Amino acid sequence: QVQLVESGGGLVQAGGSLRLSCAASGTVFSFNPMGWYRQVPGKQRELVAVITSGRANYGDSVKCRFTISRDNAKNTVSLQMNSLRAEDTAVYYCNGGLGSITYWGQGTQVTVSS
């Protein structure tokens, strides 16, 4: 069974940093794309950052603050989040594609206190 498991969420003060990690299991194939989305109650899930065929794309609100990276050999993806703001508070979900199937992690809460 293919699974994506996130780790690294938590509570941080505004201006601080957090690093999220996502590990894939249950497959020997590499996800493409692979990345991160986030969601707050009452709003749609939005793109944070994604790597597609080695190219990174970021949501407008996180450009220059967040950095996505991946380890293809380990089938993991990470998100370094700097200069965090209260509006970055959300549940962050790992996302990965295998062919036509999209997989989601269970989500990890990130709370930024102002």
URLINPE-V269821 format. One record per backbone hydrogen bond with DSSP energy under -1.0 kcal/mol. NH is the residue of the N-H (numbers start at 1). CO is the residue of the C=O. If there is no record, write none. Layout:
BEGIN
NH_CO + NH_CO
END
This chain:
BEGIN
3_25 + 5_23 + 7_21 + 10_109 + 12_111 + 14_113 + 15_84 + 16_13 + 18_81 + 20_79 + 21_7 + 22_77 + 23_5 + 24_75 + 25_3 + 32_97 + 34_51 + 35_95 + 36_49 + 37_93 + 38_46 + 39_91 + 43_40 + 46_38 + 48_36 + 49_36 + 50_57 + 51_34 + 52_55 + 55_52 + 57_50 + 59_48 + 62_59 + 65_62 + 66_62 + 67_80 + 69_78 + 71_76 + 75_71 + 76_71 + 77_22 + 78_69 + 79_20 + 80_67 + 81_18 + 82_65 + 84_16 + 88_85 + 89_86 + 90_110 + 91_39 + 92_108 + 93_37 + 95_35 + 96_103 + 97_33 + 98_101 + 101_98 + 103_96 + 105_94 + 108_92 + 110_90 + 111_10 + 113_12
END
